[in-house]
Amino acid sequence: MKSTISTSRTQTVARWALGLLLAFTGTAHLTFARDAFEAQVPSWFPLDTGFVVVASGVVELALAAALLALASRKVLVGLVVAAFFVAIFPGNIAQYVEHTDSFGLNTDSARLARLFFQPVFIAWALWSTGAWTALSEQRREARRPAGSSRPGATTS
């Protein structure tokens, strides 16, 4: 997979916005919203809720820094950020299933609606970093006949 993919100005702005959002939420995990985040840790999760909230906040801050500072590695960073959003999704599901009120999500319909935003965050991470394009190019390369280096290329 290509490590560098050219992205548009819009994608760069979206990558920065995602980085700033993760910096904000990481800071919130560690400071003013710890209780709300602790309420979202699934009851079945085997680690201490305080530890989970602090650790996820630190991870979010690291991901934010990577999105903002590692433009040359943005494809890899985008894949890692998307994987992080996948990894925390069970917490969102648990909040819905366990009927946990947090962050103003105090009805099942509000908690259910929130579940549909997680794929948006995953797509945002993949698109804004060029990872979506890199994955598409990798799939195209894998489907090319042996000996063909580009679409329409012929071998002699």
C-alpha positions in Angstrom: 0.0 0.0 0.0 1.2 3.5 -0.8 2.4 5.3 2.2 1.8 8.7 0.7 -1.4 9.6 -1.1 -2.2 13.1 -2.4 -5.2 14.6 -0.7 -7.3 17.6 -1.5 -7.4 20.8 0.5 -10.8 19.8 1.7 -9.5 16.4 2.9 -6.6 18.2 4.7 -9.0 20.5 6.5 -11.2 17.5 7.4 -8.1 15.7 8.7 -7.2 18.7 10.9 -10.8 19.0 12.1 -10.8 15.4 13.1 -7.5 15.8 14.8 -8.8 18.8 16.8 -12.0 16.9 17.7 -9.9 14.0 19.0 -7.7 16.5 20.9 -10.8 17.9 22.5 -12.4 14.6 23.4 -9.0 13.2 24.7 -8.8 16.3 26.9 -12.4 15.8 28.1 -11.6 12.2 29.0 -8.8 13.4 31.3 -10.5 16.4 32.8 -14.1 17.7 32.8 -16.0 14.8 31.4 -14.4 11.8 33.1 -17.6 10.8 34.9 -19.7 10.9 31.7 -17.1 8.8 29.9 -16.9 6.3 32.8 -20.7 5.8 32.5 -20.1 4.7 28.9 -17.6 1.9 29.7 -19.6 -1.3 29.3 -20.4 -3.1 32.6 -18.9 -6.3 31.2 -15.5 -4.8 30.3 -12.9 -6.4 32.5 -10.8 -3.4 33.3 -11.3 -0.6 35.8 -13.5 2.1 34.3 -11.3 4.9 35.4 -8.3 3.3 33.8 -10.2 2.7 30.5 -11.3 6.4 30.4 -7.8 7.7 31.1 -6.2 5.3 28.7 -8.6 6.1 25.9 -8.1 9.8 26.5 -4.4 9.4 26.1 -4.9 7.3 23.0 -7.2 10.0 21.6 -4.5 12.7 22.3 -1.9 10.6 20.6 -4.1 10.0 17.6 -4.9 13.7 17.4 -1.2 14.6 17.4 -0.5 12.0 14.7 -3.3 13.4 12.5 -2.0 16.9 12.9 1.8 16.3 12.8 2.4 13.2 10.7 1.1 14.2 7.2 3.7 12.0 5.6 2.2 9.0 7.3 -1.4 10.1 7.1 -2.6 6.9 5.4 -1.3 4.7 8.2 -2.6 7.2 10.8 -6.0 7.1 9.1 -6.2 3.3 9.3 -5.2 3.4 13.0 -7.8 6.1 13.8 -10.5 4.1 11.9 -9.5 1.0 13.8 -9.8 3.0 17.1 -13.3 4.1 16.2 -14.2 0.4 15.5 -12.6 -0.7 18.8 -14.7 1.8 20.9 -18.0 1.0 19.1 -18.9 -1.8 21.5 -19.0 0.9 24.2 -21.6 2.8 22.2 -23.6 -0.4 21.7 -23.4 -1.2 25.4 -24.7 2.3 26.3 -27.7 1.6 24.1 -28.3 -2.0 25.3 -27.7 -1.2 29.0 -29.9 2.0 28.8 -27.0 4.1 30.2 -27.6 7.9 30.4 -24.6 9.9 29.5 -23.8 13.1 27.5 -27.5 13.9 27.3 -28.3 10.6 25.7 -31.1 9.8 28.0 -33.5 8.0 25.8 -33.1 4.8 23.8 -33.9 6.6 20.6 -31.1 9.1 21.2 -28.7 6.3 22.1 -29.7 4.4 19.0 -29.2 7.5 16.8 -25.7 7.9 18.1 -24.8 4.4 16.9 -25.2 5.6 13.3 -22.6 8.3 13.8 -19.7 5.8 14.4 -19.5 4.7 10.7 -19.4 8.4 9.8 -16.3 8.8 12.1 -14.7 5.7 10.5 -15.3 7.0 7.0 -14.1 10.5 8.0 -10.8 9.0 9.2 -10.3 6.9 6.1 -11.4 9.6 3.6 -9.6 12.6 5.1 -6.2 10.8 5.3 -6.4 9.3 1.9 -6.5 5.8 3.4 -9.8 5.1 1.5 -8.0 5.8 -1.8 -5.0 3.8 -0.8 -7.2 0.8 0.1 -9.0 1.1 -3.2 -5.8 1.3 -5.1 -4.5 -1.8 -3.3 -7.6 -3.7 -4.2 -7.3 -2.7 -7.9 -3.6 -3.8 -7.9 -4.6 -7.1 -6.4 -7.1 -7.7 -9.2 -4.7 -6.9 -12.0 -3.4 -9.8 -14.1 0.1 -10.9 -13.3 2.6 -8.9 -15.3 0.4 -5.9 -15.7 1.7 -2.8 -14.0 -1.1 -0.4 -14.7 -4.6 -0.4 -16.1 -4.6 -1.2 -19.8 -1.0 -2.2 -19.8 -0.1 -5.1 -22.0 2.6 -7.6 -21.7 4.8 -8.9 -24.5 
